[in-house]
Amino acid sequence: MTSYPKGLDCRQRDADGEIRQKRNDTLVRTLRQTYGPNFAPDYRSDTKLGTVLRKEHVASLDQLRKRY
């Protein structure tokens, strides 16, 4: 398996150099490990990222992070 350089927030880059996006099934508890315990405070830790994005009416994790 080839290892690619790390990008922003220690995210892995794809072979073409683009930073991988978090999957919609990533749990809020996992994101709190990276972004701190106050990330998405109105949501349970077992809530999926896709659910939070829909309810907050944002298209990406980056947009969501800017809110918190």
ZADO-1210 file (C-alpha; in nm, 4 decimals, padded with zeros to 6 digits):
<atoms>
<atom x="00.0000" y="00.0000" z="00.0000" code="MET" pos="1"/>
<atom x="00.1359" y="00.3407" z="-00.0964" code="THR" pos="2"/>
<atom x="00.1540" y="00.6108" z="00.1665" code="SER" pos="3"/>
<atom x="00.0662" y="00.9601" z="00.0516" code="TYR" pos="4"/>
<atom x="00.1665" y="01.2877" z="00.2200" code="PRO" pos="5"/>
<atom x="-00.0536" y="01.4165" z="00.4982" code="LYS" pos="6"/>
<atom x="-00.2694" y="01.7195" z="00.4295" code="GLY" pos="7"/>
<atom x="-00.4598" y="01.9651" z="00.6435" code="LEU" pos="8"/>
<atom x="-00.5668" y="01.8380" z="00.9860" code="ASP" pos="9"/>
<atom x="-00.3496" y="01.5275" z="00.9297" code="CYS" pos="10"/>
<atom x="-00.5877" y="01.4030" z="00.6604" code="ARG" pos="11"/>
<atom x="-00.4401" y="01.1725" z="00.4003" code="GLN" pos="12"/>
<atom x="-00.4055" y="01.2845" z="00.0391" code="ARG" pos="13"/>
<atom x="-00.5240" y="01.0705" z="-00.2513" code="ASP" pos="14"/>
<atom x="-00.2888" y="00.9682" z="-00.5324" code="ALA" pos="15"/>
<atom x="-00.3929" y="01.2736" z="-00.7338" code="ASP" pos="16"/>
<atom x="-00.3035" y="01.5052" z="-00.4435" code="GLY" pos="17"/>
<atom x="-00.6569" y="01.5843" z="-00.3318" code="GLU" pos="18"/>
<atom x="-00.7367" y="01.5624" z="00.0380" code="ILE" pos="19"/>
<atom x="-00.9841" y="01.2874" z="00.1200" code="ARG" pos="20"/>
<atom x="-01.3168" y="01.3992" z="00.2554" code="GLN" pos="21"/>
<atom x="-01.4657" y="01.2526" z="00.5703" code="LYS" pos="22"/>
<atom x="-01.7318" y="00.9973" z="00.4952" code="ARG" pos="23"/>
<atom x="-02.0919" y="01.0735" z="00.5822" code="ASN" pos="24"/>
<atom x="-02.1025" y="00.7710" z="00.8127" code="ASP" pos="25"/>
<atom x="-01.8235" y="00.9091" z="01.0352" code="THR" pos="26"/>
<atom x="-01.9544" y="00.9451" z="01.3901" code="LEU" pos="27"/>
<atom x="-01.9557" y="01.2728" z="01.5807" code="VAL" pos="28"/>
<atom x="-01.7546" y="01.1020" z="01.8591" code="ARG" pos="29"/>
<atom x="-01.4739" y="01.0345" z="01.6107" code="THR" pos="30"/>
<atom x="-01.4775" y="01.3950" z="01.4930" code="LEU" pos="31"/>
<atom x="-01.4647" y="01.5177" z="01.8527" code="ARG" pos="32"/>
<atom x="-01.1378" y="01.3299" z="01.8980" code="GLN" pos="33"/>
<atom x="-00.9921" y="01.5457" z="01.6213" code="THR" pos="34"/>
<atom x="-01.1738" y="01.8772" z="01.6636" code="TYR" pos="35"/>
<atom x="-01.2329" y="01.8831" z="02.0396" code="GLY" pos="36"/>
<atom x="-01.5173" y="01.7993" z="02.2773" code="PRO" pos="37"/>
<atom x="-01.7196" y="02.1080" z="02.1798" code="ASN" pos="38"/>
<atom x="-01.7572" y="02.0006" z="01.8172" code="PHE" pos="39"/>
<atom x="-02.1286" y="01.9778" z="01.7271" code="ALA" pos="40"/>
<atom x="-02.2405" y="02.0082" z="02.0912" code="PRO" pos="41"/>
<atom x="-02.6100" y="01.9777" z="02.0068" code="ASP" pos="42"/>
<atom x="-02.5651" y="01.6258" z="01.8691" code="TYR" pos="43"/>
<atom x="-02.5192" y="01.2875" z="02.0348" code="ARG" pos="44"/>
<atom x="-02.1845" y="01.1186" z="01.9916" code="SER" pos="45"/>
<atom x="-02.3383" y="00.8362" z="01.7861" code="ASP" pos="46"/>
<atom x="-02.4851" y="01.0754" z="01.5270" code="THR" pos="47"/>
<atom x="-02.3422" y="01.0384" z="01.1760" code="LYS" pos="48"/>
<atom x="-02.1725" y="01.3278" z="00.9996" code="LEU" pos="49"/>
<atom x="-02.4181" y="01.3113" z="00.7099" code="GLY" pos="50"/>
<atom x="-02.7102" y="01.3655" z="00.9476" code="THR" pos="51"/>
<atom x="-02.5423" y="01.6670" z="01.1079" code="VAL" pos="52"/>
<atom x="-02.4598" y="01.8198" z="00.7684" code="LEU" pos="53"/>
<atom x="-02.8218" y="01.7835" z="00.6527" code="ARG" pos="54"/>
<atom x="-02.9694" y="01.9285" z="00.9714" code="LYS" pos="55"/>
<atom x="-02.7241" y="02.2197" z="00.9723" code="GLU" pos="56"/>
<atom x="-02.7821" y="02.2847" z="00.5993" code="HIS" pos="57"/>
<atom x="-02.4134" y="02.2770" z="00.5086" code="VAL" pos="58"/>
<atom x="-02.2365" y="02.0831" z="00.2347" code="ALA" pos="59"/>
<atom x="-01.9073" y="01.9921" z="00.3988" code="SER" pos="60"/>
<atom x="-01.7251" y="01.9260" z="00.7233" code="LEU" pos="61"/>
<atom x="-01.5207" y="02.2412" z="00.6642" code="ASP" pos="62"/>
<atom x="-01.8350" y="02.4557" z="00.6573" code="GLN" pos="63"/>
<atom x="-01.9614" y="02.2843" z="00.9719" code="LEU" pos="64"/>
<atom x="-01.6319" y="02.3415" z="01.1534" code="ARG" pos="65"/>
<atom x="-01.6558" y="02.7144" z="01.0828" code="LYS" pos="66"/>
<atom x="-01.9830" y="02.7216" z="01.2794" code="ARG" pos="67"/>
<atom x="-01.8312" y="02.5732" z="01.5942" code="TYR" pos="68"/>
</atoms>
